Amino acid sequence: MISLHRIPGEQAPLALLLEADPSTDAIARYLADGHCVVARLDDAVVGVYVIKTLSAATWELMNIAVAPERQGRGIGALLLHHAIDQARQLGAKRLELGTGSFGHQLTFYQRAGFRVVAVEPDYFLQHYPEPLFENGLQHRDRLRLVLEL
């Protein structure tokens, strides 16, 4: 059975966070003041998310990842809905996130009610030293998505 636990940022599973964000510098920055929750199956960490406050009414989902061998089993959806509930309990009126302009994650967020509100052209080219590829395509632009809570 999956259980969810808030943990201090310094205990966050870096290898798992790197599955969703290849920048250790960016991860360190948002872990410093973020709200980190892990999903455990027995004693193994199988998923993680980090949210942080942008303002009193707005929080951002900075990272969400599930161990590759555990994907497709509902763990990501469980984490996402928990993150939404946590943001709401912490006083958020909206939850934002940034993601690539294509890929399975875009559908994943839209199924949960997130809507695209902006495009940040060349974001991945300007903020990551190495090109990011998914399904043979290079990520260039980042989409900003919002869920009104």
SELUM-124384 format. One record per residue (C-alpha): residue number from 0; chain; x negated, y negated, z. Coordinates in Angstrom, 1 decimal. Layout:
N
REC,NUM,A,X,Y,Z;
...
//
This chain:
149
REC,0,A,0.0,0.0,0.0;
REC,1,A,-1.3,-3.5,-0.9;
REC,2,A,-1.7,-5.9,1.9;
REC,3,A,-2.5,-9.7,1.6;
REC,4,A,-4.9,-11.5,3.9;
REC,5,A,-6.2,-15.0,4.1;
REC,6,A,-10.0,-15.1,4.5;
REC,7,A,-12.7,-17.7,5.0;
REC,8,A,-14.2,-18.9,1.7;
REC,9,A,-17.6,-17.6,2.7;
REC,10,A,-16.1,-14.1,2.8;
REC,11,A,-14.5,-14.4,-0.7;
REC,12,A,-15.4,-11.6,-3.1;
REC,13,A,-17.6,-13.5,-5.6;
REC,14,A,-17.8,-10.6,-8.1;
REC,15,A,-14.1,-10.6,-8.4;
REC,16,A,-13.8,-14.4,-8.6;
REC,17,A,-16.3,-14.3,-11.4;
REC,18,A,-13.9,-12.1,-13.4;
REC,19,A,-11.7,-15.2,-13.9;
REC,20,A,-14.3,-18.0,-13.7;
REC,21,A,-17.9,-17.5,-14.8;
REC,22,A,-19.2,-20.6,-13.0;
REC,23,A,-20.6,-19.8,-9.5;
REC,24,A,-21.0,-23.6,-9.0;
REC,25,A,-17.3,-24.2,-9.6;
REC,26,A,-16.3,-21.3,-7.4;
REC,27,A,-18.5,-22.6,-4.6;
REC,28,A,-16.9,-26.0,-4.9;
REC,29,A,-13.3,-24.8,-4.6;
REC,30,A,-14.0,-22.2,-2.0;
REC,31,A,-15.4,-24.9,0.3;
REC,32,A,-12.0,-26.4,0.8;
REC,33,A,-9.7,-23.9,-0.7;
REC,34,A,-7.2,-21.4,0.7;
REC,35,A,-8.5,-17.9,-0.2;
REC,36,A,-6.3,-14.8,0.0;
REC,37,A,-7.3,-11.2,-0.9;
REC,38,A,-5.3,-8.2,-1.8;
REC,39,A,-6.5,-5.0,-0.1;
REC,40,A,-5.6,-1.4,-1.0;
REC,41,A,-6.8,0.7,1.9;
REC,42,A,-10.2,-0.9,2.7;
REC,43,A,-11.0,-2.1,-0.8;
REC,44,A,-10.4,-5.6,-2.1;
REC,45,A,-8.5,-5.3,-5.3;
REC,46,A,-7.5,-8.9,-5.9;
REC,47,A,-8.0,-12.5,-4.9;
REC,48,A,-6.6,-16.0,-5.4;
REC,49,A,-7.7,-19.5,-4.3;
REC,50,A,-5.5,-22.5,-4.1;
REC,51,A,-6.5,-26.0,-3.0;
REC,52,A,-4.8,-29.3,-2.4;
REC,53,A,-5.0,-32.1,-4.9;
REC,54,A,-2.7,-34.4,-3.0;
REC,55,A,0.0,-34.1,-0.3;
REC,56,A,2.5,-32.8,-2.8;
REC,57,A,0.3,-31.1,-5.4;
REC,58,A,-1.8,-27.9,-5.1;
REC,59,A,-3.8,-26.2,-7.7;
REC,60,A,-4.3,-22.5,-8.4;
REC,61,A,-8.1,-22.5,-8.9;
REC,62,A,-8.6,-18.8,-9.4;
REC,63,A,-6.7,-15.5,-9.5;
REC,64,A,-8.3,-12.2,-10.3;
REC,65,A,-7.6,-8.5,-10.1;
REC,66,A,-10.2,-5.8,-10.2;
REC,67,A,-10.3,-4.6,-13.8;
REC,68,A,-9.6,-1.0,-12.9;
REC,69,A,-6.5,-2.1,-11.0;
REC,70,A,-5.0,-4.4,-13.6;
REC,71,A,-1.5,-3.7,-15.0;
REC,72,A,-0.1,-2.5,-11.7;
REC,73,A,1.6,-5.6,-10.5;
REC,74,A,-1.1,-6.8,-8.2;
REC,75,A,-1.6,-10.0,-10.2;
REC,76,A,2.1,-10.8,-10.0;
REC,77,A,2.1,-10.1,-6.3;
REC,78,A,-0.8,-12.5,-5.8;
REC,79,A,0.7,-15.2,-8.0;
REC,80,A,4.0,-15.1,-6.2;
REC,81,A,2.3,-15.2,-2.8;
REC,82,A,0.2,-18.2,-4.0;
REC,83,A,3.4,-20.0,-5.1;
REC,84,A,5.0,-19.2,-1.7;
REC,85,A,1.9,-20.4,0.2;
REC,86,A,1.7,-23.7,-1.7;
REC,87,A,5.4,-24.3,-1.0;
REC,88,A,4.9,-23.5,2.8;
REC,89,A,2.0,-25.9,2.8;
REC,90,A,4.2,-28.7,1.6;
REC,91,A,3.5,-28.6,-2.1;
REC,92,A,6.2,-29.8,-4.5;
REC,93,A,4.2,-28.7,-7.5;
REC,94,A,1.5,-26.1,-8.3;
REC,95,A,-0.9,-26.8,-11.2;
REC,96,A,-3.5,-24.7,-12.9;
REC,97,A,-5.8,-24.8,-15.9;
REC,98,A,-6.3,-21.9,-18.3;
REC,99,A,-7.5,-21.1,-21.8;
REC,100,A,-5.3,-21.9,-24.7;
REC,101,A,-4.7,-18.2,-25.6;
REC,102,A,-4.8,-14.8,-24.0;
REC,103,A,-2.6,-12.7,-21.8;
REC,104,A,-2.9,-15.0,-18.8;
REC,105,A,-0.9,-17.7,-20.6;
REC,106,A,2.1,-15.4,-20.8;
REC,107,A,1.5,-14.2,-17.2;
REC,108,A,1.9,-17.8,-15.9;
REC,109,A,4.8,-18.7,-18.2;
REC,110,A,6.7,-15.6,-17.0;
REC,111,A,6.4,-17.1,-13.5;
REC,112,A,7.9,-20.4,-14.6;
REC,113,A,4.8,-22.5,-15.3;
REC,114,A,5.0,-24.9,-18.2;
REC,115,A,2.3,-26.4,-20.4;
REC,116,A,2.0,-30.1,-19.7;
REC,117,A,-1.3,-31.1,-21.2;
REC,118,A,-4.2,-30.0,-23.4;
REC,119,A,-7.8,-30.8,-22.5;
REC,120,A,-9.7,-30.7,-25.8;
REC,121,A,-13.1,-29.0,-25.7;
REC,122,A,-12.9,-28.5,-21.9;
REC,123,A,-14.7,-25.1,-22.0;
REC,124,A,-17.4,-26.5,-24.3;
REC,125,A,-18.1,-29.4,-22.0;
REC,126,A,-17.9,-27.7,-18.6;
REC,127,A,-19.6,-24.2,-19.2;
REC,128,A,-23.2,-23.8,-20.3;
REC,129,A,-22.4,-20.5,-22.2;
REC,130,A,-19.6,-20.0,-24.7;
REC,131,A,-16.5,-18.1,-23.3;
REC,132,A,-15.0,-15.5,-25.6;
REC,133,A,-11.8,-13.5,-25.2;
REC,134,A,-10.6,-11.0,-27.8;
REC,135,A,-13.3,-12.2,-30.2;
REC,136,A,-12.2,-15.9,-30.0;
REC,137,A,-14.1,-18.7,-28.3;
REC,138,A,-12.3,-20.7,-25.7;
REC,139,A,-12.5,-24.4,-26.4;
REC,140,A,-9.5,-26.2,-25.1;
REC,141,A,-8.0,-25.8,-21.6;
REC,142,A,-4.2,-26.0,-21.0;
REC,143,A,-2.8,-27.6,-17.9;
REC,144,A,0.3,-25.8,-16.6;
REC,145,A,2.7,-26.9,-13.8;
REC,146,A,5.3,-25.2,-11.7;
REC,147,A,7.7,-27.5,-9.9;
REC,148,A,8.4,-26.0,-6.5;
//
